[in-house]
Each structure stands twice: as structure tokens, then as C-alpha cells.
Amino acid sequence: MPADQKNANRFVLIVDYGMGNAGSVKNALEYLHIDHVLSAKAEDFKKATHIILPGVGSFDQCMKNLKKAGLFKLLEKEVLTKEKPYLGICLGMQILAEYGLEGGKTAGLGWVKGNTDLMRPAGELALPHVGWNDVKVEKRSLFEGIKAPIFYFVHSYSLEPSDRKAIAGTTDYGGDFVSAVETKNIYGVQFHPEKSQHAGLKLLENFLNK
């Protein structure tokens, strides 16, 4: 199928919940010529072929915003029931956990067993973890065709899955932490593909091919 025709069959919903770095994600999708919308409307969730939830902020506030806007049930319907591909970026990955400990213990989406907690890097490494870092790939799915999996990170918390089978990649920052997860149609990355140049764009393309 020609690339233009394949792109025409994709419609990406970027979840609008009042937090995050949606502008950078929109720019990346525009560069890839992918039809998309930043929205919280049920009709857009229904039309979407893929769902991206980016995020910068706190776990507890994110979950409050999602529930207040009625997005929790919409996400469950489209991602869990209809099995549309979901990509959580940074905070969007962290909330996949059963609960988070930022701002007090808060229930997450619960799609990946485990919790999100403050990182504790060894030595004198500071938080937040900011800058470029390698990902040691454990599942090639999102990373197919990426020869140098180096991505841009900005975070102090990380998802700690209790099921090792969900881990798609790890990164070393004073000790290994989980930087990518994958379970069925659900994907999460702790780094920012939309800010990670060629490798990030390729990862987004791989996700959009799901």
C-alpha cells in the first residue's frame, strides 16, 4: 500500500486533558503527514484508529483531570474493549500503573501491573533525569529499524512493572529503570519520541503501523 494511502487510513487522537506537551506531538505527526486531533470529545475517540496520551506533570493531577473530564471510561472503551493501539508518553506511560505515589497514593489506569514511584539513582546523580540516554531494547516492536535507540528524557518518576513480561526496554541512570512497556495493544515510553529526532519519529511510525 502506498504511504499516502496508508496514512489516509490513520486518524490519531491526542488526548486533551489539560496537561502535557501536546504541541510537540502534534508537530511530529504533522511532519509524518498523519491526520490527527487534540480532543476530549467522544466522537473523536470513536473515529480514532490510534490514541496517544502525552504528559508532563504529576500522576495525581493527571488522574483527577482524566476522571473529571470523563475520559477514564472513554479510554477503557476504546483501548481495552475495542483494542485500539495506545501510546503513553512520559506521564502517559506512568499512569498505566495500578497506582502512583506522586502526590500521595493514587489509582492509575491499572493496565500494567505495578506502581509508579520516585526514582532513586545511585551516587550523586540528580533528579529530574534530563537529557539523552540509551534504551536497552527487550521487545523490538516499537524499536524496529532503530539502529541507535537514544532518546530524550525529562522525569523524576518511573513505572515499576511487577510483571517482567510487560517490559519493552530499560535505561541506566544510576541503576536500570523501565523506559518502555508493551502489553497487547498498549504501549508506553518514558522518554519523549516527539523530541528525539530521527529515532523518535521512527518509533512513532512503528506505533502507527500497529
N, C-alpha and C positions, 0 to 999 in steps of 0.2 A: 504494500500500500504506500503511495507517495506520502512524503512527510506532511505536506499541506492538508491532504485528505485525512490523515491520522489525527493531526492537530484539530481539525474541524469537528472530530468526534469527541473531543475532550472539553469539559467545562469544569473549571476548578472553583470551588468555594473556599475563600479565605474567611475564616470565622471572625466576625466582628463582635468583640465582647468588651470593647473599651480599654484594652491593654495591648501591648505588643509592638512589633516592628513591622506592621503590615505593609508599609510603603516600600521597604526593601524587597519583600516577597513579591509584591505587585510588579516592581521593576524587573525582577528576574523572570517572571512569567511573560511579561511584555517582550523581553529580549528573546525568549524562546517561542514567541508568537502563539501563546496559549491563551484561549479565551478564559476569562476569569472574572470574579466579582468579589468584593469585600462586602459581606452581608450577614445579617442575623435573621433574614426572612425565611419562613418555612418553605415558600415556593422555590427559593434558590437552593435550599438544601435538597429538595426533591429533584431538581433539574441536574444537580451536580453529579459528575462522574467521579470526582476526586475531592477530598476535603483536606485542607491544610489549616492547622491551628498553630500560628506563631506566638511567641510571647516573651516579654521581658517584664519582670515584676515578681510579686510574691504569690506563693502557692495558695494561701488562704484567700487573698483578694480575687485571684483568678476564679476559684471555685464559686465564690459569692457572686461574682459577675455573671458567670455562666448560668447559675441557678436562677438569679434574679431576672435574667433575660429569657428564661425558658429554653435555654439551649442544651441543657443536660439531656433532656428527653429527646430532642431533635437529633443530637449526636448519637445517642443509643439506637434510635430507629434506623438512621442512615448507615451507621458504621457496623453495629452489631447485628441488626436484623437483615438489612439489605446488603451488608458486607461490601460497602464502598471503601476503596483504599483511603486510609487516613494517615497523614504525616504530621506528627507533633514536633515542633521545633523549639528547642531550649525549654522554656516553661511548658510548652505544649507536649513535650516528652515527659517532663517531671510529673504532670498531673495524671499520667497514665497509671500511676501507682495506686495502691489501695488507700494510702494516706500519706500526707506530708507533715513535716514537723516545723515548717516555717510559719511563724505567727501562731504557734500552738498546734496541737494535733488536729488535722483537718482531713476529712474524707476526700479522696480523689475520684477519678473515673472508675478505678478498680479494674482496668482492662489488662494490666500486668501485675501479677502478684509481687508484692514488695512495698517498700516505702521510699520516700524522698527525704533526705536529711542533709545537714550541713557537711561539706567536705572537711576532711582533717588531714591535709597534706603533711608529710613528714618534713623535718628540717625547718628551714626558715622561709619556706615558700608562702607567699601571701595569698589571701583571698580578697577580691574575686580572682579566679583563674582567667586571665585575659591574654589573648594572642593566638598565634598559630601553633598547632600541635598535631602530632600523628595519630591516626586511628589504626589500631591493630584489628584487622578485619576477621571476624569469626563466621559471618554469613555474607556471601558475596552479593546477594540480591540487589541491595541499593548501591553497592560499590562496583558493580560490573563495569569493566572498561576504564576504571580509575587507577592509573599506574602509581600515582603518588597520593595516597589518601591523607592529605594535610588540609586541615580545616580551621576556621576561625572560631574561637570560644570566648564567651563572656558569661561567667556564672560562679556562684558560690555553693550551690546545692546540686546534688546529683541523685538520680534514681538508682536504688539498690534492689534489683530483682531477686526474689527468693528462688526463682526457677531459672537455672543456668541456660536452659534451652531458649529463653527469650533474648539472650544477649547476642547482638549482631556485631558489636565492636567495643573495644576498650581503649583507654588512653592513659598514659602515665603522667601524673602531676603529683610528685611526692608519694607515689603509690598508684596502682591502677584503679580507675573508676570506669563505670559503664558509660560509654559515649554513644551507643546506638542499640536499639532494641527492635525486634521483629517477632510478631506472632500473628499468623494468618494474614489478614488484610490490614493489620495495624503496625505502623512503623513510627519510630521516634528517634530523633537525633539531638544530642545535647549541644552540638555546635550549630553554627549558622551557615547553611549551604548558600543562602542568598547573598552572603558576604564573603564567600570562599572561592571566588573567581572560577576558573575552568572546572576544578574538581566539584565545586558546589553545584554548578549548572548541570554537570553530567549526572550528579546524584538526583537532582530534581527531574531530569529526563527519565532516569531509571524508574523513579517513583511513578511518573506519569504514564509509563508503559505497563503498569500493573493493571 
